[in-house]
Amino acid sequence: MSLRNAAATRQRILEHAQRQFAERGYAAITVKGVADAAGVSPNLITRYFGGKDGLFLAATQVEIPVSSSFDGDRS
């Protein structure tokens, strides 16, 4: 598997996980359910995220691009 395909697969998993966690909440989601929706093996989720907890953390991570959030010198 190439890095490009791995990155695309990881992103696809995250998109399905984000949708499912938002719609149904943490308790109702299974690794198998996310894997099935993303078209991958549940083992791949374990490899990329370490399991359900890691998947949840990755799916709910918020990134704020600091450089485009503030005008002027950041110092």
mmCIF file of the N, C-alpha and C atoms, coordinates in Angstrom:
data_MODEL
# 
_entry.id   MODEL 
# 
loop_
_atom_site.group_PDB 
_atom_site.id 
_atom_site.type_symbol 
_atom_site.label_atom_id 
_atom_site.label_alt_id 
_atom_site.label_comp_id 
_atom_site.label_asym_id 
_atom_site.label_entity_id 
_atom_site.label_seq_id 
_atom_site.pdbx_PDB_ins_code 
_atom_site.Cartn_x 
_atom_site.Cartn_y 
_atom_site.Cartn_z 
_atom_site.occupancy 
_atom_site.B_iso_or_equiv 
_atom_site.pdbx_formal_charge 
_atom_site.auth_seq_id 
_atom_site.auth_comp_id 
_atom_site.auth_asym_id 
_atom_site.auth_atom_id 
_atom_site.pdbx_PDB_model_num 
ATOM 1   N N  . MET A 1 1  ? 0.847   -1.181 0.000  1.00 0.00 ? 1  MET A N  1 
ATOM 2   C CA . MET A 1 1  ? 0.000   0.000  0.000  1.00 0.00 ? 1  MET A CA 1 
ATOM 3   C C  . MET A 1 1  ? 0.891   1.242  0.000  1.00 0.00 ? 1  MET A C  1 
ATOM 4   N N  . SER A 1 2  ? 0.617   2.169  -0.870 1.00 0.00 ? 2  SER A N  1 
ATOM 5   C CA . SER A 1 2  ? 1.429   3.380  -0.931 1.00 0.00 ? 2  SER A CA 1 
ATOM 6   C C  . SER A 1 2  ? 0.991   4.346  0.156  1.00 0.00 ? 2  SER A C  1 
ATOM 7   N N  . LEU A 1 3  ? 1.863   5.303  0.450  1.00 0.00 ? 3  LEU A N  1 
ATOM 8   C CA . LEU A 1 3  ? 1.536   6.306  1.463  1.00 0.00 ? 3  LEU A CA 1 
ATOM 9   C C  . LEU A 1 3  ? 0.323   7.128  1.054  1.00 0.00 ? 3  LEU A C  1 
ATOM 10  N N  . ARG A 1 4  ? 0.209   7.400  -0.238 1.00 0.00 ? 4  ARG A N  1 
ATOM 11  C CA . ARG A 1 4  ? -0.932  8.181  -0.712 1.00 0.00 ? 4  ARG A CA 1 
ATOM 12  C C  . ARG A 1 4  ? -2.239  7.428  -0.450 1.00 0.00 ? 4  ARG A C  1 
ATOM 13  N N  . ASN A 1 5  ? -2.249  6.123  -0.756 1.00 0.00 ? 5  ASN A N  1 
ATOM 14  C CA . ASN A 1 5  ? -3.448  5.329  -0.511 1.00 0.00 ? 5  ASN A CA 1 
ATOM 15  C C  . ASN A 1 5  ? -3.715  5.197  0.979  1.00 0.00 ? 5  ASN A C  1 
ATOM 16  N N  . ALA A 1 6  ? -2.670  5.062  1.782  1.00 0.00 ? 6  ALA A N  1 
ATOM 17  C CA . ALA A 1 6  ? -2.833  4.963  3.233  1.00 0.00 ? 6  ALA A CA 1 
ATOM 18  C C  . ALA A 1 6  ? -3.442  6.245  3.783  1.00 0.00 ? 6  ALA A C  1 
ATOM 19  N N  . ALA A 1 7  ? -2.968  7.381  3.309  1.00 0.00 ? 7  ALA A N  1 
ATOM 20  C CA . ALA A 1 7  ? -3.507  8.660  3.774  1.00 0.00 ? 7  ALA A CA 1 
ATOM 21  C C  . ALA A 1 7  ? -4.967  8.826  3.356  1.00 0.00 ? 7  ALA A C  1 
ATOM 22  N N  . ALA A 1 8  ? -5.289  8.422  2.144  1.00 0.00 ? 8  ALA A N  1 
ATOM 23  C CA . ALA A 1 8  ? -6.667  8.522  1.660  1.00 0.00 ? 8  ALA A CA 1 
ATOM 24  C C  . ALA A 1 8  ? -7.582  7.573  2.436  1.00 0.00 ? 8  ALA A C  1 
ATOM 25  N N  . THR A 1 9  ? -7.091  6.381  2.718  1.00 0.00 ? 9  THR A N  1 
ATOM 26  C CA . THR A 1 9  ? -7.874  5.414  3.487  1.00 0.00 ? 9  THR A CA 1 
ATOM 27  C C  . THR A 1 9  ? -8.102  5.919  4.904  1.00 0.00 ? 9  THR A C  1 
ATOM 28  N N  . ARG A 1 10 ? -7.057  6.445  5.526  1.00 0.00 ? 10 ARG A N  1 
ATOM 29  C CA . ARG A 1 10 ? -7.171  6.989  6.882  1.00 0.00 ? 10 ARG A CA 1 
ATOM 30  C C  . ARG A 1 10 ? -8.196  8.129  6.910  1.00 0.00 ? 10 ARG A C  1 
ATOM 31  N N  . GLN A 1 11 ? -8.147  8.999  5.908  1.00 0.00 ? 11 GLN A N  1 
ATOM 32  C CA . GLN A 1 11 ? -9.085  10.108 5.823  1.00 0.00 ? 11 GLN A CA 1 
ATOM 33  C C  . GLN A 1 11 ? -10.516 9.615  5.628  1.00 0.00 ? 11 GLN A C  1 
ATOM 34  N N  . ARG A 1 12 ? -10.699 8.595  4.806  1.00 0.00 ? 12 ARG A N  1 
ATOM 35  C CA . ARG A 1 12 ? -12.039 8.034  4.574  1.00 0.00 ? 12 ARG A CA 1 
ATOM 36  C C  . ARG A 1 12 ? -12.594 7.456  5.874  1.00 0.00 ? 12 ARG A C  1 
ATOM 37  N N  . ILE A 1 13 ? -11.754 6.750  6.622  1.00 0.00 ? 13 ILE A N  1 
ATOM 38  C CA . ILE A 1 13 ? -12.176 6.200  7.916  1.00 0.00 ? 13 ILE A CA 1 
ATOM 39  C C  . ILE A 1 13 ? -12.604 7.338  8.841  1.00 0.00 ? 13 ILE A C  1 
ATOM 40  N N  . LEU A 1 14 ? -11.788 8.387  8.912  1.00 0.00 ? 14 LEU A N  1 
ATOM 41  C CA . LEU A 1 14 ? -12.111 9.518  9.787  1.00 0.00 ? 14 LEU A CA 1 
ATOM 42  C C  . LEU A 1 14 ? -13.426 10.177 9.401  1.00 0.00 ? 14 LEU A C  1 
ATOM 43  N N  . GLU A 1 15 ? -13.672 10.325 8.114  1.00 0.00 ? 15 GLU A N  1 
ATOM 44  C CA . GLU A 1 15 ? -14.924 10.952 7.667  1.00 0.00 ? 15 GLU A CA 1 
ATOM 45  C C  . GLU A 1 15 ? -16.135 10.134 8.092  1.00 0.00 ? 15 GLU A C  1 
ATOM 46  N N  . HIS A 1 16 ? -16.051 8.829  7.945  1.00 0.00 ? 16 HIS A N  1 
ATOM 47  C CA . HIS A 1 16 ? -17.172 7.977  8.367  1.00 0.00 ? 16 HIS A CA 1 
ATOM 48  C C  . HIS A 1 16 ? -17.321 7.995  9.888  1.00 0.00 ? 16 HIS A C  1 
ATOM 49  N N  . ALA A 1 17 ? -16.203 7.979  10.584 1.00 0.00 ? 17 ALA A N  1 
ATOM 50  C CA . ALA A 1 17 ? -16.241 8.018  12.050 1.00 0.00 ? 17 ALA A CA 1 
ATOM 51  C C  . ALA A 1 17 ? -16.839 9.331  12.537 1.00 0.00 ? 17 ALA A C  1 
ATOM 52  N N  . GLN A 1 18 ? -16.442 10.432 11.972 1.00 0.00 ? 18 GLN A N  1 
ATOM 53  C CA . GLN A 1 18 ? -16.978 11.736 12.371 1.00 0.00 ? 18 GLN A CA 1 
ATOM 54  C C  . GLN A 1 18 ? -18.489 11.772 12.201 1.00 0.00 ? 18 GLN A C  1 
ATOM 55  N N  . ARG A 1 19 ? -18.946 11.294 11.067 1.00 0.00 ? 19 ARG A N  1 
ATOM 56  C CA . ARG A 1 19 ? -20.380 11.289 10.787 1.00 0.00 ? 19 ARG A CA 1 
ATOM 57  C C  . ARG A 1 19 ? -21.128 10.419 11.800 1.00 0.00 ? 19 ARG A C  1 
ATOM 58  N N  . GLN A 1 20 ? -20.607 9.217  12.030 1.00 0.00 ? 20 GLN A N  1 
ATOM 59  C CA . GLN A 1 20 ? -21.295 8.297  12.929 1.00 0.00 ? 20 GLN A CA 1 
ATOM 60  C C  . GLN A 1 20 ? -21.271 8.790  14.378 1.00 0.00 ? 20 GLN A C  1 
ATOM 61  N N  . PHE A 1 21 ? -20.137 9.283  14.849 1.00 0.00 ? 21 PHE A N  1 
ATOM 62  C CA . PHE A 1 21 ? -20.073 9.796  16.216 1.00 0.00 ? 21 PHE A CA 1 
ATOM 63  C C  . PHE A 1 21 ? -21.015 10.977 16.390 1.00 0.00 ? 21 PHE A C  1 
ATOM 64  N N  . ALA A 1 22 ? -21.086 11.860 15.403 1.00 0.00 ? 22 ALA A N  1 
ATOM 65  C CA . ALA A 1 22 ? -21.966 13.028 15.483 1.00 0.00 ? 22 ALA A CA 1 
ATOM 66  C C  . ALA A 1 22 ? -23.436 12.635 15.480 1.00 0.00 ? 22 ALA A C  1 
ATOM 67  N N  . GLU A 1 23 ? -23.791 11.654 14.678 1.00 0.00 ? 23 GLU A N  1 
ATOM 68  C CA . GLU A 1 23 ? -25.188 11.260 14.546 1.00 0.00 ? 23 GLU A CA 1 
ATOM 69  C C  . GLU A 1 23 ? -25.676 10.378 15.688 1.00 0.00 ? 23 GLU A C  1 
ATOM 70  N N  . ARG A 1 24 ? -24.798 9.469  16.190 1.00 0.00 ? 24 ARG A N  1 
ATOM 71  C CA . ARG A 1 24 ? -25.290 8.458  17.131 1.00 0.00 ? 24 ARG A CA 1 
ATOM 72  C C  . ARG A 1 24 ? -24.589 8.453  18.481 1.00 0.00 ? 24 ARG A C  1 
ATOM 73  N N  . GLY A 1 25 ? -23.482 9.168  18.600 1.00 0.00 ? 25 GLY A N  1 
ATOM 74  C CA . GLY A 1 25 ? -22.770 9.227  19.871 1.00 0.00 ? 25 GLY A CA 1 
ATOM 75  C C  . GLY A 1 25 ? -21.769 8.099  20.029 1.00 0.00 ? 25 GLY A C  1 
ATOM 76  N N  . TYR A 1 26 ? -20.879 8.281  20.985 1.00 0.00 ? 26 TYR A N  1 
ATOM 77  C CA . TYR A 1 26 ? -19.764 7.349  21.197 1.00 0.00 ? 26 TYR A CA 1 
ATOM 78  C C  . TYR A 1 26 ? -20.232 5.932  21.504 1.00 0.00 ? 26 TYR A C  1 
ATOM 79  N N  . ALA A 1 27 ? -21.162 5.786  22.429 1.00 0.00 ? 27 ALA A N  1 
ATOM 80  C CA . ALA A 1 27 ? -21.569 4.454  22.906 1.00 0.00 ? 27 ALA A CA 1 
ATOM 81  C C  . ALA A 1 27 ? -22.190 3.595  21.807 1.00 0.00 ? 27 ALA A C  1 
ATOM 82  N N  . ALA A 1 28 ? -22.875 4.211  20.864 1.00 0.00 ? 28 ALA A N  1 
ATOM 83  C CA . ALA A 1 28 ? -23.586 3.453  19.833 1.00 0.00 ? 28 ALA A CA 1 
ATOM 84  C C  . ALA A 1 28 ? -22.698 3.038  18.666 1.00 0.00 ? 28 ALA A C  1 
ATOM 85  N N  . ILE A 1 29 ? -21.483 3.549  18.612 1.00 0.00 ? 29 ILE A N  1 
ATOM 86  C CA . ILE A 1 29 ? -20.601 3.290  17.479 1.00 0.00 ? 29 ILE A CA 1 
ATOM 87  C C  . ILE A 1 29 ? -19.695 2.102  17.775 1.00 0.00 ? 29 ILE A C  1 
ATOM 88  N N  . THR A 1 30 ? -19.481 1.268  16.752 1.00 0.00 ? 30 THR A N  1 
ATOM 89  C CA . THR A 1 30 ? -18.529 0.163  16.871 1.00 0.00 ? 30 THR A CA 1 
ATOM 90  C C  . THR A 1 30 ? -17.439 0.338  15.828 1.00 0.00 ? 30 THR A C  1 
ATOM 91  N N  . VAL A 1 31 ? -16.274 -0.197 16.127 1.00 0.00 ? 31 VAL A N  1 
ATOM 92  C CA . VAL A 1 31 ? -15.177 -0.169 15.171 1.00 0.00 ? 31 VAL A CA 1 
ATOM 93  C C  . VAL A 1 31 ? -15.598 -0.901 13.900 1.00 0.00 ? 31 VAL A C  1 
ATOM 94  N N  . LYS A 1 32 ? -16.278 -2.014 14.049 1.00 0.00 ? 32 LYS A N  1 
ATOM 95  C CA . LYS A 1 32 ? -16.736 -2.772 12.885 1.00 0.00 ? 32 LYS A CA 1 
ATOM 96  C C  . LYS A 1 32 ? -17.708 -1.954 12.036 1.00 0.00 ? 32 LYS A C  1 
ATOM 97  N N  . GLY A 1 33 ? -18.595 -1.219 12.679 1.00 0.00 ? 33 GLY A N  1 
ATOM 98  C CA . GLY A 1 33 ? -19.550 -0.393 11.948 1.00 0.00 ? 33 GLY A CA 1 
ATOM 99  C C  . GLY A 1 33 ? -18.874 0.694  11.131 1.00 0.00 ? 33 GLY A C  1 
ATOM 100 N N  . VAL A 1 34 ? -17.888 1.342  11.726 1.00 0.00 ? 34 VAL A N  1 
ATOM 101 C CA . VAL A 1 34 ? -17.143 2.372  11.000 1.00 0.00 ? 34 VAL A CA 1 
ATOM 102 C C  . VAL A 1 34 ? -16.341 1.732  9.873  1.00 0.00 ? 34 VAL A C  1 
ATOM 103 N N  . ALA A 1 35 ? -15.709 0.615  10.170 1.00 0.00 ? 35 ALA A N  1 
ATOM 104 C CA . ALA A 1 35 ? -14.920 -0.083 9.154  1.00 0.00 ? 35 ALA A CA 1 
ATOM 105 C C  . ALA A 1 35 ? -15.799 -0.500 7.980  1.00 0.00 ? 35 ALA A C  1 
ATOM 106 N N  . ASP A 1 36 ? -16.958 -1.066 8.274  1.00 0.00 ? 36 ASP A N  1 
ATOM 107 C CA . ASP A 1 36 ? -17.870 -1.480 7.205  1.00 0.00 ? 36 ASP A CA 1 
ATOM 108 C C  . ASP A 1 36 ? -18.280 -0.286 6.341  1.00 0.00 ? 36 ASP A C  1 
ATOM 109 N N  . ALA A 1 37 ? -18.608 0.836  6.984  1.00 0.00 ? 37 ALA A N  1 
ATOM 110 C CA . ALA A 1 37 ? -19.023 2.029  6.249  1.00 0.00 ? 37 ALA A CA 1 
ATOM 111 C C  . ALA A 1 37 ? -17.889 2.569  5.375  1.00 0.00 ? 37 ALA A C  1 
ATOM 112 N N  . ALA A 1 38 ? -16.658 2.468  5.876  1.00 0.00 ? 38 ALA A N  1 
ATOM 113 C CA . ALA A 1 38 ? -15.504 2.971  5.135  1.00 0.00 ? 38 ALA A CA 1 
ATOM 114 C C  . ALA A 1 38 ? -14.963 1.953  4.135  1.00 0.00 ? 38 ALA A C  1 
ATOM 115 N N  . GLY A 1 39 ? -15.480 0.720  4.177  1.00 0.00 ? 39 GLY A N  1 
ATOM 116 C CA . GLY A 1 39 ? -15.039 -0.314 3.251  1.00 0.00 ? 39 GLY A CA 1 
ATOM 117 C C  . GLY A 1 39 ? -13.658 -0.866 3.559  1.00 0.00 ? 39 GLY A C  1 
ATOM 118 N N  . VAL A 1 40 ? -13.326 -0.943 4.859  1.00 0.00 ? 40 VAL A N  1 
ATOM 119 C CA . VAL A 1 40 ? -12.025 -1.464 5.278  1.00 0.00 ? 40 VAL A CA 1 
ATOM 120 C C  . VAL A 1 40 ? -12.209 -2.524 6.353  1.00 0.00 ? 40 VAL A C  1 
ATOM 121 N N  . SER A 1 41 ? -11.133 -3.214 6.673  1.00 0.00 ? 41 SER A N  1 
ATOM 122 C CA . SER A 1 41 ? -11.132 -4.185 7.752  1.00 0.00 ? 41 SER A CA 1 
ATOM 123 C C  . SER A 1 41 ? -11.054 -3.464 9.100  1.00 0.00 ? 41 SER A C  1 
ATOM 124 N N  . PRO A 1 42 ? -11.752 -3.957 10.126 1.00 0.00 ? 42 PRO A N  1 
ATOM 125 C CA . PRO A 1 42 ? -11.616 -3.367 11.461 1.00 0.00 ? 42 PRO A CA 1 
ATOM 126 C C  . PRO A 1 42 ? -10.168 -3.344 11.948 1.00 0.00 ? 42 PRO A C  1 
ATOM 127 N N  . ASN A 1 43 ? -9.366  -4.312 11.496 1.00 0.00 ? 43 ASN A N  1 
ATOM 128 C CA . ASN A 1 43 ? -7.956  -4.334 11.883 1.00 0.00 ? 43 ASN A CA 1 
ATOM 129 C C  . ASN A 1 43 ? -7.207  -3.086 11.411 1.00 0.00 ? 43 ASN A C  1 
ATOM 130 N N  . LEU A 1 44 ? -7.636  -2.513 10.312 1.00 0.00 ? 44 LEU A N  1 
ATOM 131 C CA . LEU A 1 44 ? -6.997  -1.311 9.799  1.00 0.00 ? 44 LEU A CA 1 
ATOM 132 C C  . LEU A 1 44 ? -7.246  -0.127 10.740 1.00 0.00 ? 44 LEU A C  1 
ATOM 133 N N  . ILE A 1 45 ? -8.421  -0.070 11.328 1.00 0.00 ? 45 ILE A N  1 
ATOM 134 C CA . ILE A 1 45 ? -8.716  0.990  12.295 1.00 0.00 ? 45 ILE A CA 1 
ATOM 135 C C  . ILE A 1 45 ? -7.831  0.833  13.517 1.00 0.00 ? 45 ILE A C  1 
ATOM 136 N N  . THR A 1 46 ? -7.642  -0.402 13.949 1.00 0.00 ? 46 THR A N  1 
ATOM 137 C CA . THR A 1 46 ? -6.741  -0.646 15.079 1.00 0.00 ? 46 THR A CA 1 
ATOM 138 C C  . THR A 1 46 ? -5.322  -0.231 14.722 1.00 0.00 ? 46 THR A C  1 
ATOM 139 N N  . ARG A 1 47 ? -4.883  -0.542 13.513 1.00 0.00 ? 47 ARG A N  1 
ATOM 140 C CA . ARG A 1 47 ? -3.529  -0.176 13.088 1.00 0.00 ? 47 ARG A CA 1 
ATOM 141 C C  . ARG A 1 47 ? -3.351  1.341  13.053 1.00 0.00 ? 47 ARG A C  1 
ATOM 142 N N  . TYR A 1 48 ? -4.305  2.052  12.472 1.00 0.00 ? 48 TYR A N  1 
ATOM 143 C CA . TYR A 1 48 ? -4.174  3.502  12.313 1.00 0.00 ? 48 TYR A CA 1 
ATOM 144 C C  . TYR A 1 48 ? -4.456  4.277  13.596 1.00 0.00 ? 48 TYR A C  1 
ATOM 145 N N  . PHE A 1 49 ? -5.420  3.797  14.397 1.00 0.00 ? 49 PHE A N  1 
ATOM 146 C CA . PHE A 1 49 ? -5.897  4.611  15.520 1.00 0.00 ? 49 PHE A CA 1 
ATOM 147 C C  . PHE A 1 49 ? -5.787  3.935  16.882 1.00 0.00 ? 49 PHE A C  1 
ATOM 148 N N  . GLY A 1 50 ? -5.440  2.663  16.926 1.00 0.00 ? 50 GLY A N  1 
ATOM 149 C CA . GLY A 1 50 ? -5.295  1.965  18.196 1.00 0.00 ? 50 GLY A CA 1 
ATOM 150 C C  . GLY A 1 50 ? -6.593  1.468  18.789 1.00 0.00 ? 50 GLY A C  1 
ATOM 151 N N  . GLY A 1 51 ? -7.712  1.642  18.107 1.00 0.00 ? 51 GLY A N  1 
ATOM 152 C CA . GLY A 1 51 ? -9.002  1.179  18.596 1.00 0.00 ? 51 GLY A CA 1 
ATOM 153 C C  . GLY A 1 51 ? -10.020 2.307  18.632 1.00 0.00 ? 51 GLY A C  1 
ATOM 154 N N  . LYS A 1 52 ? -11.136 2.047  19.279 1.00 0.00 ? 52 LYS A N  1 
ATOM 155 C CA . LYS A 1 52 ? -12.257 2.989  19.297 1.00 0.00 ? 52 LYS A CA 1 
ATOM 156 C C  . LYS A 1 52 ? -11.896 4.314  19.966 1.00 0.00 ? 52 LYS A C  1 
ATOM 157 N N  . ASP A 1 53 ? -11.201 4.259  21.092 1.00 0.00 ? 53 ASP A N  1 
ATOM 158 C CA . ASP A 1 53 ? -10.841 5.497  21.792 1.00 0.00 ? 53 ASP A CA 1 
ATOM 159 C C  . ASP A 1 53 ? -9.961  6.389  20.925 1.00 0.00 ? 53 ASP A C  1 
ATOM 160 N N  . GLY A 1 54 ? -8.947  5.801  20.303 1.00 0.00 ? 54 GLY A N  1 
ATOM 161 C CA . GLY A 1 54 ? -8.063  6.566  19.438 1.00 0.00 ? 54 GLY A CA 1 
ATOM 162 C C  . GLY A 1 54 ? -8.780  7.106  18.215 1.00 0.00 ? 54 GLY A C  1 
ATOM 163 N N  . LEU A 1 55 ? -9.700  6.312  17.678 1.00 0.00 ? 55 LEU A N  1 
ATOM 164 C CA . LEU A 1 55 ? -10.501 6.756  16.542 1.00 0.00 ? 55 LEU A CA 1 
ATOM 165 C C  . LEU A 1 55 ? -11.357 7.951  16.936 1.00 0.00 ? 55 LEU A C  1 
ATOM 166 N N  . PHE A 1 56 ? -11.975 7.884  18.109 1.00 0.00 ? 56 PHE A N  1 
ATOM 167 C CA . PHE A 1 56 ? -12.800 8.989  18.592 1.00 0.00 ? 56 PHE A CA 1 
ATOM 168 C C  . PHE A 1 56 ? -11.958 10.257 18.765 1.00 0.00 ? 56 PHE A C  1 
ATOM 169 N N  . LEU A 1 57 ? -10.791 10.116 19.377 1.00 0.00 ? 57 LEU A N  1 
ATOM 170 C CA . LEU A 1 57 ? -9.917  11.279 19.572 1.00 0.00 ? 57 LEU A CA 1 
ATOM 171 C C  . LEU A 1 57 ? -9.516  11.895 18.238 1.00 0.00 ? 57 LEU A C  1 
ATOM 172 N N  . ALA A 1 58 ? -9.162  11.059 17.278 1.00 0.00 ? 58 ALA A N  1 
ATOM 173 C CA . ALA A 1 58 ? -8.768  11.567 15.963 1.00 0.00 ? 58 ALA A CA 1 
ATOM 174 C C  . ALA A 1 58 ? -9.946  12.202 15.232 1.00 0.00 ? 58 ALA A C  1 
ATOM 175 N N  . ALA A 1 59 ? -11.123 11.602 15.361 1.00 0.00 ? 59 ALA A N  1 
ATOM 176 C CA . ALA A 1 59 ? -12.304 12.094 14.649 1.00 0.00 ? 59 ALA A CA 1 
ATOM 177 C C  . ALA A 1 59 ? -12.829 13.399 15.233 1.00 0.00 ? 59 ALA A C  1 
ATOM 178 N N  . THR A 1 60 ? -12.529 13.671 16.488 1.00 0.00 ? 60 THR A N  1 
ATOM 179 C CA . THR A 1 60 ? -13.051 14.874 17.133 1.00 0.00 ? 60 THR A CA 1 
ATOM 180 C C  . THR A 1 60 ? -11.988 15.945 17.327 1.00 0.00 ? 60 THR A C  1 
ATOM 181 N N  . GLN A 1 61 ? -10.794 15.709 16.795 1.00 0.00 ? 61 GLN A N  1 
ATOM 182 C CA . GLN A 1 61 ? -9.711  16.684 16.912 1.00 0.00 ? 61 GLN A CA 1 
ATOM 183 C C  . GLN A 1 61 ? -10.057 17.940 16.117 1.00 0.00 ? 61 GLN A C  1 
ATOM 184 N N  . VAL A 1 62 ? -9.841  19.071 16.725 1.00 0.00 ? 62 VAL A N  1 
ATOM 185 C CA . VAL A 1 62 ? -10.090 20.354 16.075 1.00 0.00 ? 62 VAL A CA 1 
ATOM 186 C C  . VAL A 1 62 ? -8.752  21.059 15.891 1.00 0.00 ? 62 VAL A C  1 
ATOM 187 N N  . GLU A 1 63 ? -8.480  21.461 14.672 1.00 0.00 ? 63 GLU A N  1 
ATOM 188 C CA . GLU A 1 63 ? -7.243  22.179 14.378 1.00 0.00 ? 63 GLU A CA 1 
ATOM 189 C C  . GLU A 1 63 ? -7.575  23.602 13.975 1.00 0.00 ? 63 GLU A C  1 
ATOM 190 N N  . ILE A 1 64 ? -6.912  24.539 14.638 1.00 0.00 ? 64 ILE A N  1 
ATOM 191 C CA . ILE A 1 64 ? -7.092  25.950 14.329 1.00 0.00 ? 64 ILE A CA 1 
ATOM 192 C C  . ILE A 1 64 ? -5.787  26.450 13.715 1.00 0.00 ? 64 ILE A C  1 
ATOM 193 N N  . PRO A 1 65 ? -5.822  26.843 12.457 1.00 0.00 ? 65 PRO A N  1 
ATOM 194 C CA . PRO A 1 65 ? -4.606  27.321 11.802 1.00 0.00 ? 65 PRO A CA 1 
ATOM 195 C C  . PRO A 1 65 ? -4.211  28.696 12.350 1.00 0.00 ? 65 PRO A C  1 
ATOM 196 N N  . VAL A 1 66 ? -3.254  28.720 13.252 1.00 0.00 ? 66 VAL A N  1 
ATOM 197 C CA . VAL A 1 66 ? -2.859  29.945 13.932 1.00 0.00 ? 66 VAL A CA 1 
ATOM 198 C C  . VAL A 1 66 ? -2.382  31.007 12.951 1.00 0.00 ? 66 VAL A C  1 
ATOM 199 N N  . SER A 1 67 ? -1.624  30.610 11.969 1.00 0.00 ? 67 SER A N  1 
ATOM 200 C CA . SER A 1 67 ? -1.046  31.597 11.055 1.00 0.00 ? 67 SER A CA 1 
ATOM 201 C C  . SER A 1 67 ? -2.110  32.394 10.305 1.00 0.00 ? 67 SER A C  1 
ATOM 202 N N  . SER A 1 68 ? -3.255  31.785 10.051 1.00 0.00 ? 68 SER A N  1 
ATOM 203 C CA . SER A 1 68 ? -4.299  32.523 9.336  1.00 0.00 ? 68 SER A CA 1 
ATOM 204 C C  . SER A 1 68 ? -5.366  33.084 10.274 1.00 0.00 ? 68 SER A C  1 
ATOM 205 N N  . SER A 1 69 ? -5.191  32.888 11.574 1.00 0.00 ? 69 SER A N  1 
ATOM 206 C CA . SER A 1 69 ? -6.175  33.371 12.540 1.00 0.00 ? 69 SER A CA 1 
ATOM 207 C C  . SER A 1 69 ? -5.850  34.746 13.092 1.00 0.00 ? 69 SER A C  1 
ATOM 208 N N  . PHE A 1 70 ? -4.590  35.152 12.992 1.00 0.00 ? 70 PHE A N  1 
ATOM 209 C CA . PHE A 1 70 ? -4.168  36.422 13.557 1.00 0.00 ? 70 PHE A CA 1 
ATOM 210 C C  . PHE A 1 70 ? -3.421  37.235 12.518 1.00 0.00 ? 70 PHE A C  1 
ATOM 211 N N  . ASP A 1 71 ? -3.660  38.521 12.531 1.00 0.00 ? 71 ASP A N  1 
ATOM 212 C CA . ASP A 1 71 ? -2.926  39.429 11.651 1.00 0.00 ? 71 ASP A CA 1 
ATOM 213 C C  . ASP A 1 71 ? -1.633  39.849 12.336 1.00 0.00 ? 71 ASP A C  1 
ATOM 214 N N  . GLY A 1 72 ? -0.636  40.116 11.564 1.00 0.00 ? 72 GLY A N  1 
ATOM 215 C CA . GLY A 1 72 ? 0.604   40.662 12.093 1.00 0.00 ? 72 GLY A CA 1 
ATOM 216 C C  . GLY A 1 72 ? 1.550   39.612 12.638 1.00 0.00 ? 72 GLY A C  1 
ATOM 217 N N  . ASP A 1 73 ? 2.581   40.100 13.303 1.00 0.00 ? 73 ASP A N  1 
ATOM 218 C CA . ASP A 1 73 ? 3.631   39.269 13.863 1.00 0.00 ? 73 ASP A CA 1 
ATOM 219 C C  . ASP A 1 73 ? 3.096   38.496 15.071 1.00 0.00 ? 73 ASP A C  1 
ATOM 220 N N  . ARG A 1 74 ? 3.341   37.207 15.123 1.00 0.00 ? 74 ARG A N  1 
ATOM 221 C CA . ARG A 1 74 ? 2.825   36.380 16.226 1.00 0.00 ? 74 ARG A CA 1 
ATOM 222 C C  . ARG A 1 74 ? 3.605   36.552 17.530 1.00 0.00 ? 74 ARG A C  1 
ATOM 223 N N  . SER A 1 75 ? 4.759   37.182 17.501 1.00 0.00 ? 75 SER A N  1 
ATOM 224 C CA . SER A 1 75 ? 5.534   37.355 18.735 1.00 0.00 ? 75 SER A CA 1 
ATOM 225 C C  . SER A 1 75 ? 4.900   38.420 19.588 1.00 0.00 ? 75 SER A C  1 
# 
